[in-house]
Amino acid sequence: MTLQARNLVPALTEEGKDSREQMLQQTQAYFEKMASRQASSMSV
């Protein structure tokens, strides 16, 4: 199982690193957006 999971992780090339960082930023932005929506809907 661990071998299969390891194969799914992209090789540590610059390209792979960039795409992971981009995905992380998109994910963070999404969660921040959702959190602010939650906060604004709670205050109403």
PDB file of N, CA, C, O and CB in Angstrom:
ATOM      1  N   MET A   1       0.831  -1.207   0.000  1.00  0.00           N
ATOM      2  CA  MET A   1       0.000   0.000   0.000  1.00  0.00           C
ATOM      3  C   MET A   1       0.873   1.268   0.000  1.00  0.00           C
ATOM      4  O   MET A   1       0.608   2.220  -0.733  1.00  0.00           O
ATOM      5  CB  MET A   1      -0.944   0.000   1.227  1.00  0.00           C
ATOM      6  N   THR A   2       1.910   1.253   0.835  1.00  0.00           N
ATOM      7  CA  THR A   2       2.780   2.431   0.888  1.00  0.00           C
ATOM      8  C   THR A   2       3.536   2.627  -0.416  1.00  0.00           C
ATOM      9  O   THR A   2       3.805   3.762  -0.811  1.00  0.00           O
ATOM     10  CB  THR A   2       3.766   2.308   2.043  1.00  0.00           C
ATOM     11  N   LEU A   3       3.880   1.538  -1.085  1.00  0.00           N
ATOM     12  CA  LEU A   3       4.581   1.656  -2.365  1.00  0.00           C
ATOM     13  C   LEU A   3       3.689   2.322  -3.399  1.00  0.00           C
ATOM     14  O   LEU A   3       4.148   3.171  -4.164  1.00  0.00           O
ATOM     15  CB  LEU A   3       5.036   0.276  -2.865  1.00  0.00           C
ATOM     16  N   GLN A   4       2.413   1.940  -3.428  1.00  0.00           N
ATOM     17  CA  GLN A   4       1.471   2.544  -4.372  1.00  0.00           C
ATOM     18  C   GLN A   4       1.325   4.040  -4.087  1.00  0.00           C
ATOM     19  O   GLN A   4       1.335   4.853  -5.012  1.00  0.00           O
ATOM     20  CB  GLN A   4       0.092   1.842  -4.292  1.00  0.00           C
ATOM     21  N   ALA A   5       1.191   4.397  -2.831  1.00  0.00           N
ATOM     22  CA  ALA A   5       1.029   5.797  -2.459  1.00  0.00           C
ATOM     23  C   ALA A   5       2.260   6.603  -2.859  1.00  0.00           C
ATOM     24  O   ALA A   5       2.146   7.745  -3.305  1.00  0.00           O
ATOM     25  CB  ALA A   5       0.771   5.928  -0.951  1.00  0.00           C
ATOM     26  N   ARG A   6       3.430   6.004  -2.697  1.00  0.00           N
ATOM     27  CA  ARG A   6       4.661   6.708  -3.027  1.00  0.00           C
ATOM     28  C   ARG A   6       4.730   6.998  -4.522  1.00  0.00           C
ATOM     29  O   ARG A   6       5.251   8.034  -4.936  1.00  0.00           O
ATOM     30  CB  ARG A   6       5.880   5.893  -2.586  1.00  0.00           C
ATOM     31  N   ASN A   7       4.208   6.086  -5.324  1.00  0.00           N
ATOM     32  CA  ASN A   7       4.228   6.272  -6.775  1.00  0.00           C
ATOM     33  C   ASN A   7       3.300   7.396  -7.220  1.00  0.00           C
ATOM     34  O   ASN A   7       3.511   7.991  -8.276  1.00  0.00           O
ATOM     35  CB  ASN A   7       3.838   4.980  -7.472  1.00  0.00           C
ATOM     36  N   LEU A   8       2.276   7.692  -6.424  1.00  0.00           N
ATOM     37  CA  LEU A   8       1.332   8.747  -6.780  1.00  0.00           C
ATOM     38  C   LEU A   8       1.928  10.135  -6.561  1.00  0.00           C
ATOM     39  O   LEU A   8       1.515  11.102  -7.201  1.00  0.00           O
ATOM     40  CB  LEU A   8       0.050   8.599  -5.972  1.00  0.00           C
ATOM     41  N   VAL A   9       2.899  10.229  -5.655  1.00  0.00           N
ATOM     42  CA  VAL A   9       3.536  11.518  -5.385  1.00  0.00           C
ATOM     43  C   VAL A   9       4.464  11.861  -6.543  1.00  0.00           C
ATOM     44  O   VAL A   9       5.326  11.057  -6.897  1.00  0.00           O
ATOM     45  CB  VAL A   9       4.319  11.488  -4.037  1.00  0.00           C
ATOM     46  N   PRO A  10       4.304  13.042  -7.139  1.00  0.00           N
ATOM     47  CA  PRO A  10       5.164  13.414  -8.272  1.00  0.00           C
ATOM     48  C   PRO A  10       6.618  13.522  -7.844  1.00  0.00           C
ATOM     49  O   PRO A  10       6.916  13.851  -6.696  1.00  0.00           O
ATOM     50  CB  PRO A  10       4.702  14.741  -8.884  1.00  0.00           C
ATOM     51  N   ALA A  11       7.513  13.243  -8.771  1.00  0.00           N
ATOM     52  CA  ALA A  11       8.943  13.328  -8.487  1.00  0.00           C
ATOM     53  C   ALA A  11       9.293  14.752  -8.074  1.00  0.00           C
ATOM     54  O   ALA A  11       8.659  15.712  -8.513  1.00  0.00           O
ATOM     55  CB  ALA A  11       9.782  12.893  -9.717  1.00  0.00           C
ATOM     56  N   LEU A  12      10.302  14.874  -7.230  1.00  0.00           N
ATOM     57  CA  LEU A  12      10.676  16.191  -6.725  1.00  0.00           C
ATOM     58  C   LEU A  12      11.459  16.980  -7.767  1.00  0.00           C
ATOM     59  O   LEU A  12      12.639  17.284  -7.591  1.00  0.00           O
ATOM     60  CB  LEU A  12      11.497  16.055  -5.445  1.00  0.00           C
ATOM     61  N   THR A  13      10.775  17.296  -8.845  1.00  0.00           N
ATOM     62  CA  THR A  13      11.351  18.190  -9.847  1.00  0.00           C
ATOM     63  C   THR A  13      10.840  19.583  -9.537  1.00  0.00           C
ATOM     64  O   THR A  13       9.931  19.751  -8.724  1.00  0.00           O
ATOM     65  CB  THR A  13      10.978  17.750 -11.318  1.00  0.00           C
ATOM     66  N   GLU A  14      11.414  20.570 -10.176  1.00  0.00           N
ATOM     67  CA  GLU A  14      10.933  21.942  -9.961  1.00  0.00           C
ATOM     68  C   GLU A  14       9.472  22.066 -10.385  1.00  0.00           C
ATOM     69  O   GLU A  14       8.677  22.737  -9.727  1.00  0.00           O
ATOM     70  CB  GLU A  14      11.804  22.956 -10.744  1.00  0.00           C
ATOM     71  N   GLU A  15       9.134  21.414 -11.484  1.00  0.00           N
ATOM     72  CA  GLU A  15       7.765  21.478 -11.998  1.00  0.00           C
ATOM     73  C   GLU A  15       6.785  20.892 -10.984  1.00  0.00           C
ATOM     74  O   GLU A  15       5.740  21.481 -10.709  1.00  0.00           O
ATOM     75  CB  GLU A  15       7.654  20.729 -13.342  1.00  0.00           C
ATOM     76  N   GLY A  16       7.128  19.735 -10.432  1.00  0.00           N
ATOM     77  CA  GLY A  16       6.268  19.093  -9.446  1.00  0.00           C
ATOM     78  C   GLY A  16       6.107  19.950  -8.211  1.00  0.00           C
ATOM     79  O   GLY A  16       5.019  20.050  -7.645  1.00  0.00           O
ATOM     80  N   LYS A  17       7.202  20.568  -7.797  1.00  0.00           N
ATOM     81  CA  LYS A  17       7.177  21.434  -6.622  1.00  0.00           C
ATOM     82  C   LYS A  17       6.266  22.630  -6.869  1.00  0.00           C
ATOM     83  O   LYS A  17       5.462  22.995  -6.012  1.00  0.00           O
ATOM     84  CB  LYS A  17       8.598  21.907  -6.263  1.00  0.00           C
ATOM     85  N   ASP A  18       6.397  23.236  -8.043  1.00  0.00           N
ATOM     86  CA  ASP A  18       5.576  24.397  -8.379  1.00  0.00           C
ATOM     87  C   ASP A  18       4.091  24.048  -8.386  1.00  0.00           C
ATOM     88  O   ASP A  18       3.271  24.794  -7.849  1.00  0.00           O
ATOM     89  CB  ASP A  18       5.984  24.957  -9.737  1.00  0.00           C
ATOM     90  N   SER A  19       3.748  22.919  -8.991  1.00  0.00           N
ATOM     91  CA  SER A  19       2.335  22.551  -9.086  1.00  0.00           C
ATOM     92  C   SER A  19       1.760  22.249  -7.706  1.00  0.00           C
ATOM     93  O   SER A  19       0.600  22.558  -7.433  1.00  0.00           O
ATOM     94  CB  SER A  19       2.156  21.337 -10.011  1.00  0.00           C
ATOM     95  N   ARG A  20       2.575  21.642  -6.833  1.00  0.00           N
ATOM     96  CA  ARG A  20       2.108  21.375  -5.470  1.00  0.00           C
ATOM     97  C   ARG A  20       1.894  22.673  -4.707  1.00  0.00           C
ATOM     98  O   ARG A  20       0.909  22.818  -3.982  1.00  0.00           O
ATOM     99  CB  ARG A  20       3.108  20.484  -4.721  1.00  0.00           C
ATOM    100  N   GLU A  21       2.816  23.616  -4.871  1.00  0.00           N
ATOM    101  CA  GLU A  21       2.670  24.902  -4.187  1.00  0.00           C
ATOM    102  C   GLU A  21       1.446  25.649  -4.691  1.00  0.00           C
ATOM    103  O   GLU A  21       0.734  26.290  -3.918  1.00  0.00           O
ATOM    104  CB  GLU A  21       3.925  25.759  -4.379  1.00  0.00           C
ATOM    105  N   GLN A  22       1.208  25.560  -5.993  1.00  0.00           N
ATOM    106  CA  GLN A  22       0.039  26.226  -6.577  1.00  0.00           C
ATOM    107  C   GLN A  22      -1.240  25.601  -6.026  1.00  0.00           C
ATOM    108  O   GLN A  22      -2.189  26.309  -5.689  1.00  0.00           O
ATOM    109  CB  GLN A  22       0.065  26.131  -8.129  1.00  0.00           C
ATOM    110  N   MET A  23      -1.259  24.272  -5.936  1.00  0.00           N
ATOM    111  CA  MET A  23      -2.428  23.577  -5.417  1.00  0.00           C
ATOM    112  C   MET A  23      -2.656  23.960  -3.956  1.00  0.00           C
ATOM    113  O   MET A  23      -3.794  24.158  -3.531  1.00  0.00           O
ATOM    114  CB  MET A  23      -2.261  22.050  -5.559  1.00  0.00           C
ATOM    115  N   LEU A  24      -1.571  24.062  -3.195  1.00  0.00           N
ATOM    116  CA  LEU A  24      -1.679  24.436  -1.787  1.00  0.00           C
ATOM    117  C   LEU A  24      -2.258  25.838  -1.639  1.00  0.00           C
ATOM    118  O   LEU A  24      -3.113  26.078  -0.786  1.00  0.00           O
ATOM    119  CB  LEU A  24      -0.309  24.357  -1.106  1.00  0.00           C
ATOM    120  N   GLN A  25      -1.787  26.763  -2.476  1.00  0.00           N
ATOM    121  CA  GLN A  25      -2.295  28.134  -2.420  1.00  0.00           C
ATOM    122  C   GLN A  25      -3.775  28.187  -2.782  1.00  0.00           C
ATOM    123  O   GLN A  25      -4.544  28.917  -2.156  1.00  0.00           O
ATOM    124  CB  GLN A  25      -1.492  29.040  -3.359  1.00  0.00           C
ATOM    125  N   GLN A  26      -4.174  27.416  -3.791  1.00  0.00           N
ATOM    126  CA  GLN A  26      -5.583  27.385  -4.193  1.00  0.00           C
ATOM    127  C   GLN A  26      -6.436  26.824  -3.063  1.00  0.00           C
ATOM    128  O   GLN A  26      -7.523  27.328  -2.781  1.00  0.00           O
ATOM    129  CB  GLN A  26      -5.770  26.542  -5.477  1.00  0.00           C
ATOM    130  N   THR A  27      -5.928  25.770  -2.418  1.00  0.00           N
ATOM    131  CA  THR A  27      -6.661  25.145  -1.322  1.00  0.00           C
ATOM    132  C   THR A  27      -6.802  26.112  -0.154  1.00  0.00           C
ATOM    133  O   THR A  27      -7.878  26.230   0.432  1.00  0.00           O
ATOM    134  CB  THR A  27      -5.958  23.858  -0.865  1.00  0.00           C
ATOM    135  N   GLN A  28      -5.717  26.803   0.183  1.00  0.00           N
ATOM    136  CA  GLN A  28      -5.765  27.774   1.279  1.00  0.00           C
ATOM    137  C   GLN A  28      -6.745  28.897   0.972  1.00  0.00           C
ATOM    138  O   GLN A  28      -7.517  29.311   1.837  1.00  0.00           O
ATOM    139  CB  GLN A  28      -4.371  28.352   1.546  1.00  0.00           C
ATOM    140  N   ALA A  29      -6.711  29.388  -0.264  1.00  0.00           N
ATOM    141  CA  ALA A  29      -7.616  30.467  -0.663  1.00  0.00           C
ATOM    142  C   ALA A  29      -9.066  30.005  -0.542  1.00  0.00           C
ATOM    143  O   ALA A  29      -9.929  30.756  -0.088  1.00  0.00           O
ATOM    144  CB  ALA A  29      -7.316  30.927  -2.109  1.00  0.00           C
ATOM    145  N   TYR A  30      -9.323  28.766  -0.952  1.00  0.00           N
ATOM    146  CA  TYR A  30     -10.675  28.209  -0.883  1.00  0.00           C
ATOM    147  C   TYR A  30     -11.159  28.150   0.560  1.00  0.00           C
ATOM    148  O   TYR A  30     -12.277  28.566   0.865  1.00  0.00           O
ATOM    149  CB  TYR A  30     -10.714  26.808  -1.513  1.00  0.00           C
ATOM    150  N   PHE A  31     -10.307  27.629   1.450  1.00  0.00           N
ATOM    151  CA  PHE A  31     -10.721  27.498   2.840  1.00  0.00           C
ATOM    152  C   PHE A  31     -10.895  28.856   3.508  1.00  0.00           C
ATOM    153  O   PHE A  31     -11.788  29.033   4.337  1.00  0.00           O
ATOM    154  CB  PHE A  31      -9.712  26.669   3.608  1.00  0.00           C
ATOM    155  N   GLU A  32     -10.043  29.815   3.151  1.00  0.00           N
ATOM    156  CA  GLU A  32     -10.197  31.160   3.707  1.00  0.00           C
ATOM    157  C   GLU A  32     -11.513  31.777   3.261  1.00  0.00           C
ATOM    158  O   GLU A  32     -12.188  32.458   4.034  1.00  0.00           O
ATOM    159  CB  GLU A  32      -9.023  32.056   3.287  1.00  0.00           C
ATOM    160  N   LYS A  33     -11.870  31.530   2.002  1.00  0.00           N
ATOM    161  CA  LYS A  33     -13.132  32.042   1.463  1.00  0.00           C
ATOM    162  C   LYS A  33     -14.306  31.419   2.215  1.00  0.00           C
ATOM    163  O   LYS A  33     -15.246  32.113   2.601  1.00  0.00           O
ATOM    164  CB  LYS A  33     -13.243  31.749  -0.059  1.00  0.00           C
ATOM    165  N   MET A  34     -14.239  30.108   2.416  1.00  0.00           N
ATOM    166  CA  MET A  34     -15.315  29.409   3.114  1.00  0.00           C
ATOM    167  C   MET A  34     -15.411  29.882   4.564  1.00  0.00           C
ATOM    168  O   MET A  34     -16.509  30.050   5.095  1.00  0.00           O
ATOM    169  CB  MET A  34     -15.092  27.887   3.062  1.00  0.00           C
ATOM    170  N   ALA A  35     -14.266  30.094   5.194  1.00  0.00           N
ATOM    171  CA  ALA A  35     -14.252  30.531   6.589  1.00  0.00           C
ATOM    172  C   ALA A  35     -14.860  31.924   6.726  1.00  0.00           C
ATOM    173  O   ALA A  35     -15.603  32.187   7.672  1.00  0.00           O
ATOM    174  CB  ALA A  35     -12.820  30.522   7.140  1.00  0.00           C
ATOM    175  N   SER A  36     -14.551  32.808   5.794  1.00  0.00           N
ATOM    176  CA  SER A  36     -15.105  34.160   5.875  1.00  0.00           C
ATOM    177  C   SER A  36     -16.604  34.142   5.607  1.00  0.00           C
ATOM    178  O   SER A  36     -17.353  34.936   6.174  1.00  0.00           O
ATOM    179  CB  SER A  36     -14.399  35.096   4.879  1.00  0.00           C
ATOM    180  N   ARG A  37     -17.034  33.234   4.742  1.00  0.00           N
ATOM    181  CA  ARG A  37     -18.475  33.099   4.491  1.00  0.00           C
ATOM    182  C   ARG A  37     -19.181  32.608   5.744  1.00  0.00           C
ATOM    183  O   ARG A  37     -20.255  33.094   6.100  1.00  0.00           O
ATOM    184  CB  ARG A  37     -18.741  32.134   3.314  1.00  0.00           C
ATOM    185  N   GLN A  38     -18.559  31.630   6.411  1.00  0.00           N
ATOM    186  CA  GLN A  38     -19.138  31.088   7.643  1.00  0.00           C
ATOM    187  C   GLN A  38     -19.245  32.196   8.692  1.00  0.00           C
ATOM    188  O   GLN A  38     -20.271  32.335   9.358  1.00  0.00           O
ATOM    189  CB  GLN A  38     -18.283  29.905   8.183  1.00  0.00           C
ATOM    190  N   ALA A  39     -18.188  32.970   8.828  1.00  0.00           N
ATOM    191  CA  ALA A  39     -18.156  34.033   9.833  1.00  0.00           C
ATOM    192  C   ALA A  39     -19.223  35.086   9.542  1.00  0.00           C
ATOM    193  O   ALA A  39     -19.903  35.555  10.455  1.00  0.00           O
ATOM    194  CB  ALA A  39     -16.763  34.687   9.881  1.00  0.00           C
ATOM    195  N   SER A  40     -19.367  35.455   8.271  1.00  0.00           N
ATOM    196  CA  SER A  40     -20.347  36.496   7.932  1.00  0.00           C
ATOM    197  C   SER A  40     -21.774  35.979   8.089  1.00  0.00           C
ATOM    198  O   SER A  40     -22.670  36.737   8.462  1.00  0.00           O
ATOM    199  CB  SER A  40     -20.125  36.996   6.493  1.00  0.00           C
ATOM    200  N   SER A  41     -21.991  34.708   7.810  1.00  0.00           N
ATOM    201  CA  SER A  41     -23.346  34.167   7.950  1.00  0.00           C
ATOM    202  C   SER A  41     -23.708  33.983   9.424  1.00  0.00           C
ATOM    203  O   SER A  41     -24.885  34.032   9.783  1.00  0.00           O
ATOM    204  CB  SER A  41     -23.469  32.826   7.202  1.00  0.00           C
ATOM    205  N   MET A  42     -22.705  33.772  10.277  1.00  0.00           N
ATOM    206  CA  MET A  42     -22.967  33.622  11.706  1.00  0.00           C
ATOM    207  C   MET A  42     -23.309  34.961  12.343  1.00  0.00           C
ATOM    208  O   MET A  42     -24.134  35.017  13.255  1.00  0.00           O
ATOM    209  CB  MET A  42     -21.761  33.001  12.408  1.00  0.00           C
ATOM    210  N   SER A  43     -22.689  36.035  11.878  1.00  0.00           N
ATOM    211  CA  SER A  43     -22.916  37.352  12.480  1.00  0.00           C
ATOM    212  C   SER A  43     -24.276  37.926  12.094  1.00  0.00           C
ATOM    213  O   SER A  43     -24.783  38.817  12.775  1.00  0.00           O
ATOM    214  CB  SER A  43     -21.811  38.317  12.063  1.00  0.00           C
ATOM    215  N   VAL A  44     -24.862  37.438  11.028  1.00  0.00           N
ATOM    216  CA  VAL A  44     -26.175  37.939  10.583  1.00  0.00           C
ATOM    217  C   VAL A  44     -27.262  37.428  11.510  1.00  0.00           C
ATOM    218  O   VAL A  44     -28.438  37.734  11.311  1.00  0.00           O
ATOM    219  CB  VAL A  44     -26.472  37.507   9.121  1.00  0.00           C
TER     220      VAL A  44
END
